Amino acid sequence: MMSGQINWTALSVFIFFFVLVTVMGFAASRWQTGGKNSKGAHLDEWGLGGRNFGTWITWFLVGGDFYTAYTVIAVPALVYAVGAYGFFALPYTILVYPIVFIIMPRLWHAAHRAGHVTAADVVYGRYGSRALELAVAVTGVVATMPYIALQLVGMEVVIKALGLTGELPLAAAFVILALYTYSAGLRAPALIAFVKDLMIYIVVLVAVVLVPLKLGGYSSVFHAAGDAFAAKGGATGLTLKPAQYLPYASLALGSALAAFMYPHTLTGIFAARSANTIRKNAVFLPAYTVLLGLIALLGYMAYAAHLTVKSNNDVVPALFNALFPSWFAGFAFAAIAIGALVPAAVMSIGAANLFTRNFWKAYVRPDVTPAGEAKVAKIVSLVVKVGALVFILFLPTQFALDLQLLGGLWILQTFPAVVFGLFFGWFRAPALLAGWLVGLVGGSWIAFSDGIKPVHTFVIGDGSYTLYTGLTALVLNIVVAVVVQLVVKGAPLREAPVLRGK
């Protein structure tokens, strides 16, 4: 169960902060409640926090579930492995916030006006198509499951760095998460996000100042990384190669379009108090992009520290263990682990909301009461977490990573159905459904034929062009939707497009 190399100081600090957020998680059931639905006996209360989160709460919540534990582990790991190409996450998170500013207030208005809880609710309300609603809902749930599993990968890495082995510590952490999410709903991760984000900021700011000082400055860091990439050869390096420009740009654009189609990010949007709250967040959230750039630099610092790791994912924990005192390493590992709890909770809530509203209520119990909806969602959130835990314990981590790459491709195919109707009323459900199906199947076929790689190379004449497969599938999706719409046309929308946000 445990190795003989347990770092007891780091473990003690880790346990202290884990207990702190656990207490906060259970206490959150009484936070910002009031009125007849104050005890979560309504899906709006449990799954959306009463739709009453202001600018600061939304900022921490959206940042907390967008910048996850796996981000803190995986981005430096990718930079360590491939160099500059791993920085595609930076332009992606720069592009995403103008998209949020333009699109999400309109989506919030559509949901708030009709009491919608999920994107699939909005799609059904606008197009009146159960088939299109189900397509959006199923895609959301399937894309979310491996994403939750990858949060466990992030937590597993830091638990291992503490000297703990076996499956019990990870299972115990997730059981605690499941219990307080069941009790407090979205309020739990919203409250914990305050602690998580503060801790991550402290860890990263200390690391980017002190680590280079310990290693001889940033010139030494970049020199060591440059030498290591030169020795590796190939496409790795401190700067992009010309052949990487197009895949880098398409990955950034496609990822930005997909990011706020996921159920967990949309849950944070729907929980906001007003459309103006969302606009303010689109202005303030780029602060996290600065943080992400600093986190990515840890991948270069690992070369200057002359680390040897079995897996690229071990880079960040190994760096902290090597260069910092045990108490700070424990603090950093606690920040990363808590960084897994926040998004995992929101993801499970988002998936539970989709199941409850767009399957249970739509097909099983159309007459279900609001209290009944909340009860079903709570149970489903537990099932989702257990499923993710089983997934990561009994299947290879690479399988979860492959499915998460596919999940990004799949969720991107819901973009036309969710977004287009907010701006114009030309498309109808059959066209959007056909586009979704062709984009999903075509994109998946390309990805599997490439061995589940995120990019695909097209050879046209004497030239070759490498693009993000998800973006290619989205273009195919939209083309098919346009062609089908021109052929079949259709009845007017059930709801007029939201032409103007307030």
ZIZI-V546984 format. One record per residue. SS is DSSP state (H for helix, E for strand, L for the rest). PSI is psi in whole degrees, 0 to 359 (999 if undefined). D_FIRST is the distance of its C-alpha to the first C-alpha in Angstrom with 1 decimal. Layout:
ss=SS psi=PSI d_first=D_FIRST
ss=SS psi=PSI d_first=D_FIRST
//
This chain:
ss=L psi=313 d_first=0.0
ss=E psi=147 d_first=3.8
ss=L psi=173 d_first=6.9
ss=L psi=4 d_first=10.1
ss=L psi=34 d_first=12.0
ss=L psi=132 d_first=11.3
ss=L psi=96 d_first=14.8
ss=H psi=325 d_first=15.3
ss=H psi=310 d_first=18.8
ss=H psi=320 d_first=17.9
ss=H psi=321 d_first=15.0
ss=H psi=316 d_first=17.6
ss=H psi=318 d_first=20.2
ss=H psi=311 d_first=18.0
ss=H psi=320 d_first=17.2
ss=H psi=310 d_first=20.9
ss=H psi=329 d_first=22.2
ss=H psi=319 d_first=19.8
ss=H psi=320 d_first=21.0
ss=H psi=311 d_first=24.5
ss=H psi=334 d_first=24.6
ss=H psi=314 d_first=23.1
ss=H psi=317 d_first=26.1
ss=H psi=323 d_first=28.4
ss=H psi=315 d_first=27.3
ss=H psi=326 d_first=28.2
ss=H psi=338 d_first=31.3
ss=H psi=340 d_first=32.5
ss=H psi=340 d_first=33.8
ss=H psi=6 d_first=36.7
ss=L psi=129 d_first=37.3
ss=L psi=41 d_first=40.5
ss=L psi=165 d_first=41.3
ss=L psi=158 d_first=44.7
ss=L psi=189 d_first=47.1
ss=L psi=339 d_first=46.9
ss=L psi=24 d_first=43.7
ss=L psi=341 d_first=41.9
ss=L psi=20 d_first=39.0
ss=L psi=16 d_first=38.0
ss=L psi=33 d_first=40.0
ss=L psi=140 d_first=41.2
ss=H psi=326 d_first=39.6
ss=H psi=321 d_first=41.4
ss=H psi=311 d_first=39.7
ss=H psi=314 d_first=36.2
ss=H psi=342 d_first=36.0
ss=H psi=12 d_first=38.4
ss=H psi=28 d_first=38.2
ss=H psi=10 d_first=41.9
ss=H psi=41 d_first=43.0
ss=L psi=22 d_first=43.7
ss=E psi=125 d_first=41.6
ss=L psi=192 d_first=43.8
ss=H psi=312 d_first=43.8
ss=H psi=317 d_first=41.1
ss=H psi=316 d_first=38.6
ss=H psi=322 d_first=39.2
ss=H psi=313 d_first=38.8
ss=H psi=320 d_first=35.4
ss=H psi=310 d_first=34.3
ss=H psi=317 d_first=35.6
ss=H psi=322 d_first=34.4
ss=H psi=325 d_first=31.0
ss=H psi=353 d_first=30.6
ss=H psi=319 d_first=32.5
ss=L psi=97 d_first=30.7
ss=L psi=176 d_first=27.0
ss=H psi=321 d_first=23.7
ss=H psi=330 d_first=24.0
ss=H psi=313 d_first=27.4
ss=H psi=328 d_first=26.2
ss=H psi=314 d_first=23.8
ss=H psi=324 d_first=26.0
ss=H psi=310 d_first=29.4
ss=H psi=325 d_first=28.8
ss=H psi=319 d_first=26.9
ss=H psi=319 d_first=30.0
ss=H psi=320 d_first=32.3
ss=H psi=322 d_first=30.4
ss=H psi=317 d_first=30.8
ss=H psi=355 d_first=34.4
ss=E psi=224 d_first=36.0
ss=H psi=329 d_first=38.7
ss=H psi=330 d_first=38.1
ss=H psi=347 d_first=34.9
ss=H psi=7 d_first=37.0
ss=H psi=338 d_first=38.4
ss=H psi=337 d_first=36.3
ss=H psi=305 d_first=38.8
ss=H psi=330 d_first=42.0
ss=H psi=316 d_first=40.2
ss=H psi=346 d_first=39.4
ss=H psi=319 d_first=43.0
ss=H psi=330 d_first=44.5
ss=H psi=329 d_first=42.5
ss=H psi=325 d_first=44.0
ss=H psi=325 d_first=47.7
ss=H psi=317 d_first=46.6
ss=H psi=316 d_first=45.0
ss=H psi=320 d_first=48.2
ss=H psi=316 d_first=50.5
ss=H psi=315 d_first=48.7
ss=H psi=326 d_first=46.4
ss=H psi=323 d_first=49.1
ss=H psi=319 d_first=51.0
ss=H psi=321 d_first=48.0
ss=H psi=316 d_first=47.3
ss=H psi=316 d_first=50.9
ss=H psi=320 d_first=50.8
ss=H psi=316 d_first=47.7
ss=H psi=319 d_first=48.9
ss=H psi=322 d_first=52.4
ss=H psi=3 d_first=51.3
ss=L psi=25 d_first=48.1
ss=L psi=146 d_first=45.9
ss=L psi=334 d_first=42.2
ss=L psi=165 d_first=41.1
ss=H psi=324 d_first=42.7
ss=H psi=326 d_first=43.4
ss=H psi=313 d_first=45.3
ss=H psi=318 d_first=47.5
ss=H psi=316 d_first=48.1
ss=H psi=318 d_first=49.2
ss=H psi=328 d_first=51.4
ss=H psi=320 d_first=53.1
ss=H psi=344 d_first=53.5
ss=L psi=26 d_first=53.4
ss=L psi=114 d_first=51.4
ss=H psi=325 d_first=48.6
ss=H psi=316 d_first=47.8
ss=H psi=321 d_first=47.4
ss=H psi=313 d_first=45.4
ss=H psi=322 d_first=43.0
ss=H psi=314 d_first=42.7
ss=H psi=318 d_first=41.7
ss=H psi=313 d_first=39.3
ss=H psi=318 d_first=37.5
ss=H psi=318 d_first=37.3
ss=H psi=314 d_first=35.8
ss=H psi=314 d_first=33.1
ss=H psi=321 d_first=32.2
ss=H psi=334 d_first=32.2
ss=H psi=325 d_first=30.0
ss=H psi=309 d_first=27.1
ss=H psi=335 d_first=25.8
ss=H psi=318 d_first=26.5
ss=H psi=318 d_first=24.1
ss=H psi=323 d_first=21.4
ss=H psi=336 d_first=22.1
ss=H psi=324 d_first=21.5
ss=H psi=326 d_first=17.9
ss=H psi=315 d_first=18.0
ss=H psi=317 d_first=19.2
ss=H psi=322 d_first=16.5
ss=H psi=321 d_first=13.8
ss=H psi=315 d_first=15.5
ss=H psi=327 d_first=15.6
ss=H psi=320 d_first=12.1
ss=H psi=322 d_first=11.2
ss=H psi=337 d_first=14.2
ss=L psi=349 d_first=12.9
ss=L psi=2 d_first=10.2
ss=E psi=139 d_first=7.2
ss=L psi=173 d_first=5.5
ss=L psi=179 d_first=4.9
ss=L psi=345 d_first=7.7
ss=H psi=316 d_first=7.6
ss=H psi=318 d_first=8.9
ss=H psi=316 d_first=11.5
ss=H psi=318 d_first=12.5
ss=H psi=318 d_first=13.0
ss=H psi=320 d_first=15.1
ss=H psi=331 d_first=17.1
ss=H psi=317 d_first=17.8
ss=H psi=315 d_first=19.3
ss=H psi=315 d_first=21.3
ss=H psi=321 d_first=22.6
ss=H psi=314 d_first=23.7
ss=H psi=335 d_first=25.7
ss=H psi=320 d_first=27.1
ss=H psi=320 d_first=28.3
ss=H psi=312 d_first=29.9
ss=H psi=349 d_first=31.5
ss=L psi=217 d_first=31.9
ss=H psi=338 d_first=33.0
ss=H psi=329 d_first=33.7
ss=H psi=303 d_first=29.9
ss=H psi=332 d_first=29.3
ss=H psi=318 d_first=32.8
ss=H psi=317 d_first=32.2
ss=H psi=330 d_first=28.8
ss=H psi=329 d_first=30.4
ss=H psi=311 d_first=32.5
ss=H psi=315 d_first=29.5
ss=H psi=311 d_first=27.7
ss=H psi=321 d_first=30.8
ss=H psi=316 d_first=31.8
ss=H psi=316 d_first=28.5
ss=H psi=317 d_first=28.6
ss=H psi=316 d_first=32.2
ss=H psi=312 d_first=31.5
ss=H psi=311 d_first=28.7
ss=H psi=317 d_first=30.9
ss=H psi=320 d_first=34.1
ss=H psi=317 d_first=32.6
ss=H psi=315 d_first=31.0
ss=H psi=346 d_first=34.3
ss=H psi=309 d_first=36.3
ss=H psi=323 d_first=34.2
ss=H psi=310 d_first=32.5
ss=H psi=324 d_first=35.9
ss=H psi=322 d_first=37.3
ss=H psi=337 d_first=34.6
ss=H psi=6 d_first=35.3
ss=L psi=14 d_first=39.1
ss=L psi=168 d_first=40.0
ss=H psi=330 d_first=39.9
ss=H psi=320 d_first=42.4
ss=H psi=321 d_first=39.9
ss=H psi=309 d_first=37.2
ss=H psi=326 d_first=39.4
ss=H psi=314 d_first=40.9
ss=H psi=317 d_first=37.5
ss=H psi=318 d_first=36.4
ss=H psi=317 d_first=39.9
ss=H psi=320 d_first=39.7
ss=H psi=318 d_first=36.3
ss=H psi=324 d_first=37.7
ss=H psi=321 d_first=40.9
ss=H psi=325 d_first=39.0
ss=H psi=321 d_first=37.1
ss=L psi=196 d_first=40.4
ss=L psi=217 d_first=40.8
ss=L psi=2 d_first=40.8
ss=L psi=153 d_first=38.5
ss=E psi=171 d_first=40.1
ss=L psi=341 d_first=40.7
ss=L psi=160 d_first=43.4
ss=L psi=144 d_first=43.8
ss=L psi=151 d_first=45.8
ss=H psi=324 d_first=48.8
ss=H psi=345 d_first=47.2
ss=H psi=349 d_first=44.3
ss=H psi=310 d_first=46.5
ss=H psi=311 d_first=47.0
ss=H psi=323 d_first=43.4
ss=H psi=311 d_first=42.2
ss=H psi=319 d_first=44.8
ss=H psi=326 d_first=44.3
ss=H psi=317 d_first=40.5
ss=H psi=314 d_first=41.2
ss=H psi=313 d_first=43.9
ss=H psi=319 d_first=42.1
ss=H psi=322 d_first=38.8
ss=H psi=320 d_first=41.0
ss=H psi=328 d_first=42.7
ss=H psi=332 d_first=39.5
ss=H psi=314 d_first=37.5
ss=L psi=19 d_first=39.2
ss=L psi=344 d_first=39.5
ss=L psi=145 d_first=35.8
ss=H psi=324 d_first=35.5
ss=H psi=321 d_first=33.3
ss=H psi=323 d_first=35.9
ss=H psi=329 d_first=38.7
ss=H psi=317 d_first=37.1
ss=H psi=324 d_first=37.4
ss=H psi=312 d_first=41.0
ss=H psi=336 d_first=42.0
ss=L psi=351 d_first=40.6
ss=E psi=152 d_first=43.0
ss=L psi=328 d_first=46.0
ss=L psi=166 d_first=48.6
ss=H psi=327 d_first=49.4
ss=H psi=328 d_first=50.3
ss=H psi=319 d_first=46.8
ss=H psi=318 d_first=45.5
ss=H psi=316 d_first=48.2
ss=H psi=320 d_first=47.3
ss=H psi=324 d_first=43.7
ss=H psi=333 d_first=44.8
ss=H psi=319 d_first=46.6
ss=H psi=332 d_first=43.9
ss=L psi=335 d_first=40.7
ss=L psi=345 d_first=41.6
ss=H psi=328 d_first=40.3
ss=H psi=333 d_first=36.8
ss=H psi=321 d_first=38.2
ss=H psi=315 d_first=38.9
ss=H psi=318 d_first=35.3
ss=H psi=321 d_first=34.1
ss=H psi=321 d_first=36.4
ss=H psi=320 d_first=34.9
ss=H psi=318 d_first=31.3
ss=H psi=327 d_first=32.5
ss=L psi=339 d_first=33.8
ss=H psi=332 d_first=30.3
ss=H psi=322 d_first=30.2
ss=H psi=322 d_first=33.2
ss=H psi=332 d_first=32.0
ss=H psi=328 d_first=29.0
ss=H psi=319 d_first=31.7
ss=H psi=332 d_first=33.5
ss=L psi=357 d_first=30.3
ss=L psi=44 d_first=29.9
ss=L psi=148 d_first=26.3
ss=L psi=120 d_first=24.7
ss=L psi=148 d_first=22.1
ss=L psi=326 d_first=20.5
ss=L psi=145 d_first=21.2
ss=H psi=328 d_first=23.9
ss=H psi=344 d_first=21.7
ss=H psi=359 d_first=20.0
ss=H psi=307 d_first=23.4
ss=H psi=309 d_first=23.5
ss=H psi=321 d_first=20.1
ss=H psi=322 d_first=21.0
ss=H psi=315 d_first=24.5
ss=H psi=321 d_first=23.5
ss=H psi=326 d_first=21.1
ss=H psi=326 d_first=24.0
ss=H psi=350 d_first=26.9
ss=L psi=156 d_first=26.1
ss=L psi=159 d_first=25.0
ss=H psi=321 d_first=21.5
ss=H psi=323 d_first=22.9
ss=H psi=326 d_first=24.5
ss=H psi=318 d_first=21.6
ss=H psi=320 d_first=19.6
ss=H psi=316 d_first=22.7
ss=H psi=317 d_first=23.0
ss=H psi=324 d_first=19.4
ss=H psi=320 d_first=20.1
ss=H psi=317 d_first=23.4
ss=H psi=317 d_first=21.9
ss=H psi=317 d_first=19.3
ss=H psi=329 d_first=22.2
ss=H psi=345 d_first=24.2
ss=H psi=326 d_first=22.1
ss=H psi=318 d_first=22.6
ss=H psi=303 d_first=26.4
ss=H psi=323 d_first=27.2
ss=H psi=320 d_first=24.7
ss=H psi=313 d_first=26.4
ss=H psi=322 d_first=29.8
ss=H psi=316 d_first=29.2
ss=H psi=324 d_first=28.1
ss=H psi=316 d_first=31.1
ss=H psi=316 d_first=33.4
ss=H psi=321 d_first=32.3
ss=H psi=320 d_first=32.7
ss=H psi=317 d_first=36.2
ss=H psi=313 d_first=37.2
ss=H psi=315 d_first=36.2
ss=H psi=311 d_first=37.9
ss=H psi=319 d_first=41.1
ss=H psi=3 d_first=41.6
ss=H psi=301 d_first=40.5
ss=H psi=307 d_first=40.3
ss=H psi=324 d_first=43.4
ss=H psi=324 d_first=45.2
ss=H psi=333 d_first=44.8
ss=H psi=305 d_first=43.4
ss=L psi=78 d_first=44.7
ss=L psi=336 d_first=47.4
ss=L psi=16 d_first=48.4
ss=L psi=140 d_first=45.0
ss=L psi=163 d_first=45.4
ss=H psi=320 d_first=43.8
ss=H psi=322 d_first=41.7
ss=H psi=322 d_first=40.7
ss=H psi=314 d_first=39.8
ss=H psi=319 d_first=37.5
ss=H psi=315 d_first=35.8
ss=H psi=316 d_first=35.3
ss=H psi=320 d_first=34.0
ss=H psi=315 d_first=31.4
ss=H psi=317 d_first=30.1
ss=H psi=324 d_first=30.2
ss=H psi=324 d_first=28.2
ss=H psi=315 d_first=25.3
ss=H psi=318 d_first=25.7
ss=H psi=316 d_first=25.8
ss=H psi=318 d_first=22.5
ss=H psi=319 d_first=20.8
ss=H psi=317 d_first=22.5
ss=H psi=321 d_first=21.3
ss=H psi=314 d_first=17.6
ss=H psi=318 d_first=18.1
ss=H psi=311 d_first=20.0
ss=H psi=333 d_first=17.5
ss=H psi=327 d_first=14.5
ss=H psi=355 d_first=16.8
ss=L psi=153 d_first=19.5
ss=L psi=144 d_first=19.8
ss=H psi=323 d_first=20.0
ss=H psi=327 d_first=23.4
ss=H psi=318 d_first=24.6
ss=H psi=319 d_first=23.9
ss=H psi=317 d_first=25.7
ss=H psi=316 d_first=28.6
ss=H psi=326 d_first=29.0
ss=H psi=323 d_first=29.1
ss=H psi=318 d_first=31.8
ss=H psi=324 d_first=33.6
ss=H psi=321 d_first=33.1
ss=H psi=318 d_first=35.1
ss=H psi=315 d_first=37.9
ss=H psi=313 d_first=37.9
ss=H psi=332 d_first=38.0
ss=H psi=334 d_first=40.8
ss=L psi=351 d_first=42.9
ss=L psi=353 d_first=43.2
ss=H psi=311 d_first=44.9
ss=H psi=316 d_first=48.5
ss=H psi=321 d_first=48.1
ss=H psi=323 d_first=46.6
ss=H psi=320 d_first=48.7
ss=H psi=319 d_first=52.1
ss=H psi=345 d_first=53.4
ss=H psi=340 d_first=53.0
ss=H psi=329 d_first=55.7
ss=L psi=159 d_first=58.1
ss=L psi=26 d_first=58.9
ss=L psi=317 d_first=59.8
ss=L psi=149 d_first=56.8
ss=L psi=167 d_first=56.3
ss=H psi=314 d_first=53.3
ss=H psi=321 d_first=54.2
ss=H psi=314 d_first=54.4
ss=H psi=324 d_first=51.2
ss=H psi=318 d_first=49.4
ss=H psi=317 d_first=50.8
ss=H psi=316 d_first=49.8
ss=H psi=314 d_first=46.2
ss=H psi=314 d_first=46.0
ss=H psi=318 d_first=47.5
ss=H psi=318 d_first=45.4
ss=H psi=310 d_first=42.2
ss=H psi=314 d_first=43.0
ss=H psi=314 d_first=44.8
ss=H psi=318 d_first=42.1
ss=H psi=320 d_first=39.3
ss=H psi=315 d_first=41.4
ss=H psi=315 d_first=42.0
ss=H psi=315 d_first=38.3
ss=H psi=323 d_first=37.2
ss=H psi=336 d_first=40.1
ss=L psi=5 d_first=38.8
ss=L psi=33 d_first=35.2
ss=L psi=58 d_first=34.1
ss=L psi=151 d_first=35.3
ss=L psi=342 d_first=36.5
ss=E psi=157 d_first=40.0
ss=E psi=140 d_first=42.7
ss=E psi=123 d_first=45.7
ss=E psi=130 d_first=49.1
ss=E psi=115 d_first=51.9
ss=E psi=110 d_first=55.3
ss=L psi=233 d_first=58.2
ss=L psi=357 d_first=57.5
ss=E psi=157 d_first=54.9
ss=E psi=141 d_first=51.2
ss=E psi=122 d_first=49.5
ss=E psi=126 d_first=45.7
ss=E psi=156 d_first=44.7
ss=E psi=126 d_first=41.7
ss=H psi=323 d_first=41.6
ss=H psi=321 d_first=41.0
ss=H psi=321 d_first=44.2
ss=H psi=315 d_first=46.1
ss=H psi=324 d_first=45.1
ss=H psi=318 d_first=46.2
ss=H psi=316 d_first=49.6
ss=H psi=317 d_first=49.9
ss=H psi=310 d_first=48.9
ss=H psi=319 d_first=51.7
ss=H psi=314 d_first=54.3
ss=H psi=317 d_first=53.8
ss=H psi=319 d_first=53.9
ss=H psi=315 d_first=57.2
ss=H psi=313 d_first=58.8
ss=H psi=320 d_first=57.9
ss=H psi=320 d_first=59.2
ss=H psi=328 d_first=62.4
ss=H psi=312 d_first=62.8
ss=H psi=332 d_first=62.0
ss=L psi=209 d_first=62.5
ss=L psi=180 d_first=62.0
ss=L psi=162 d_first=62.5
ss=L psi=159 d_first=62.1
ss=L psi=152 d_first=58.7
ss=L psi=327 d_first=58.0
ss=L psi=142 d_first=57.4
ss=L psi=146 d_first=59.2
ss=L psi=150 d_first=57.2
ss=L psi=103 d_first=56.2
ss=L psi=335 d_first=58.8
ss=L psi=123 d_first=58.3
ss=L psi=156 d_first=55.4
ss=L psi=999 d_first=56.3
//
